[in-house]
């Protein structure tokens, strides 16, 4: 909550966690971060009135639901999960996901060179029914995957990455009982060679 803009610029995506409402210096720094090309993930309750106005967001009402949610882009549906949400009108946003009542739940809003990923589901609130929806986990995965230095497919391994001078050390851990068959994908652009240093299969 007190990171400088220079620190924030080292990242391509920031997820605002906890219960803070953006205001003052923090709001300006995160807005500048987005304008320069970053992606900011927030819930409606975390936005100040000024930022809601700037992004063209208007609250229409509130509601709760318990049936399936749906990804607008791929049509995939996700199982029932009781949740509270704000019904919003977002003038410049692209709807990413909806409730079974076809109420919009998530948007992508352009701002400068970057974007705000907004949810009307109050995931930052600590009461039953507001944990991160499977729908939103799916949507975030689509945005986060291209940003990862390394990942496993299928994504059932725990992957850790340490970056040193001139090398990446990627660790992949299988915590399941079944033997894993898949591939590790490294997104770093200048990887010239790969060497296995330890295998405990």
C-alpha positions in Angstrom: 0.0 0.0 0.0 3.0 2.3 0.0 4.9 1.1 -3.0 6.4 3.7 -5.3 5.4 4.0 -9.0 8.9 2.9 -9.8 8.4 -0.3 -7.8 4.9 -1.0 -9.3 6.3 -0.6 -12.8 8.4 -3.8 -12.3 5.1 -5.7 -12.5 2.6 -6.2 -15.3 -0.4 -7.0 -13.2 -1.4 -6.0 -9.7 -4.3 -7.6 -7.7 -5.6 -5.2 -5.0 -6.2 -7.5 -2.0 -7.8 -7.0 1.4 -10.3 -4.3 2.1 -8.6 -1.0 1.1 -10.5 1.7 -0.8 -8.3 3.4 -3.3 -7.7 7.0 -2.4 -5.1 9.8 -2.5 -1.5 9.0 -3.4 -2.2 5.2 -3.7 -5.0 5.8 -6.2 -2.9 8.1 -8.3 0.0 5.7 -8.4 -2.1 2.7 -9.4 -3.9 4.8 -12.0 -0.6 5.9 -13.5 0.5 2.2 -13.4 -2.5 1.3 -15.5 -2.1 4.2 -17.9 1.5 3.1 -18.6 0.3 -0.3 -19.7 -0.3 -2.3 -16.4 -3.3 -4.4 -15.5 -5.1 -3.7 -12.2 -7.5 -6.3 -10.7 -10.1 -4.7 -8.3 -13.6 -5.2 -6.9 -16.1 -2.4 -7.1 -16.0 -1.7 -3.4 -12.3 -1.0 -3.6 -12.8 2.0 -6.0 -13.2 5.5 -4.8 -16.1 7.6 -6.1 -13.7 9.6 -8.2 -12.2 6.6 -9.9 -15.6 5.0 -10.5 -16.6 8.2 -12.3 -13.3 8.3 -14.3 -13.9 4.7 -15.4 -17.6 5.2 -16.2 -19.0 2.9 -13.6 -22.4 3.4 -12.0 -24.0 1.3 -9.4 -27.6 0.1 -10.3 -28.3 -2.0 -7.3 -27.2 -5.1 -5.3 -28.1 -8.7 -5.3 -27.0 -12.2 -4.5 -27.0 -15.5 -6.5 -26.2 -19.1 -6.0 -26.6 -20.7 -9.5 -24.0 -21.1 -12.2 -21.8 -18.3 -13.7 -20.7 -18.1 -17.3 -17.6 -16.9 -19.2 -18.9 -14.7 -22.0 -15.8 -15.2 -24.2 -15.7 -19.1 -24.2 -19.3 -19.9 -23.0 -18.0 -22.2 -20.2 -20.2 -22.4 -17.2 -19.1 -22.8 -13.5 -21.0 -24.5 -10.7 -23.3 -22.9 -8.1 -21.6 -20.8 -5.4 -23.5 -18.4 -3.2 -22.2 -14.9 -3.7 -23.1 -11.2 -3.2 -22.5 -8.7 -5.9 -23.2 -5.1 -7.1 -25.1 -4.6 -10.3 -23.1 -2.1 -12.3 -23.4 -0.2 -15.5 -19.9 0.1 -17.1 -19.9 2.5 -20.0 -16.6 1.6 -21.6 -16.1 -1.9 -20.4 -16.2 -5.3 -22.1 -18.3 -7.8 -20.2 -16.2 -11.0 -19.4 -18.6 -13.0 -17.2 -22.3 -13.1 -16.2 -24.5 -14.7 -13.5 -27.2 -17.2 -14.5 -29.6 -14.2 -14.5 -27.4 -12.7 -17.2 -26.3 -9.9 -14.9 -22.7 -8.8 -15.7 -20.2 -9.8 -13.0 -16.8 -8.9 -14.5 -15.5 -6.4 -17.0 -12.3 -5.3 -18.8 -12.0 -1.5 -18.8 -9.4 0.2 -20.9 -7.4 3.0 -19.3 -4.5 4.6 -21.2 -2.3 1.8 -22.4 -3.5 -0.6 -19.7 -6.7 -2.0 -18.3 -8.7 -2.5 -15.2 -10.2 -5.9 -14.5 -13.3 -5.2 -12.4 -15.6 -7.5 -10.6 -18.9 -6.6 -9.0 -18.5 -9.5 -6.7 -17.1 -8.2 -3.4 -14.3 -10.7 -3.1 -12.5 -8.5 -0.6 -15.2 -8.7 2.0 -14.9 -11.2 4.9 -18.3 -12.8 5.2 -19.8 -15.9 3.7 -20.5 -16.1 0.0 -17.8 -13.8 -1.3 -14.8 -16.0 -1.9 -13.3 -15.8 -5.3 -15.8 -17.3 -7.8 -14.6 -20.1 -10.0 -15.6 -17.9 -12.9 -13.1 -15.2 -11.8 -10.4 -17.7 -11.2 -10.9 -18.8 -14.8 -10.8 -15.2 -16.1 -7.7 -14.3 -14.1 -6.0 -17.4 -15.4 -6.4 -16.2 -19.0 -4.7 -12.9 -18.1 -2.0 -14.3 -15.8 -0.8 -17.2 -17.9 0.9 -15.1 -20.6 2.7 -13.2 -17.8 4.2 -16.2 -16.1 7.9 -16.9 -16.5 7.3 -20.6 -16.4 4.2 -22.9 -16.1 3.3 -26.5 -16.3 0.7 -28.1 -18.6 -1.4 -29.6 -17.3 -1.2 -27.1 -14.4 -1.2 -29.7 -11.6 2.4 -29.1 -10.5 3.6 -26.5 -8.1 6.1 -24.4 -10.1 8.7 -22.0 -8.6 11.1 -19.8 -10.4 14.4 -18.2 -9.2 16.1 -15.8 -11.4 19.9 -15.4 -11.2 22.5 -13.6 -13.3 22.1 -15.2 -16.7 20.0 -18.2 -15.6 16.6 -19.3 -14.4 16.2 -22.1 -11.9 12.7 -23.6 -12.4 11.5 -26.1 -9.8 8.4 -28.3 -10.4 6.9 -30.3 -7.6 4.3 -33.0 -8.0 2.2 -33.3 -4.7 -0.2 -35.8 -6.2 -0.1 -39.5 -6.1 -0.3 -40.0 -9.8 2.7 -39.8 -12.1 2.7 -36.5 -14.0 3.0 -36.5 -17.8 3.1 -33.1 -19.4 5.5 -30.3 -20.2 7.1 -27.3 -18.6 6.9 -24.1 -20.6 9.3 -21.2 -20.1 8.2 -17.8 -21.4 11.6 -16.1 -21.0 12.6 -14.8 -24.4 16.4 -15.5 -24.2 16.6 -19.0 -23.0 19.4 -20.6 -25.0 19.7 -24.0 -23.3 17.9 -26.1 -20.7 19.7 -28.5 -18.3 18.1 -30.8 -15.8 19.9 -30.5 -12.5 17.8 -32.7 -10.2 15.2 -35.4 -10.8 13.5 -37.3 -8.0 11.0 -39.2 -10.1 
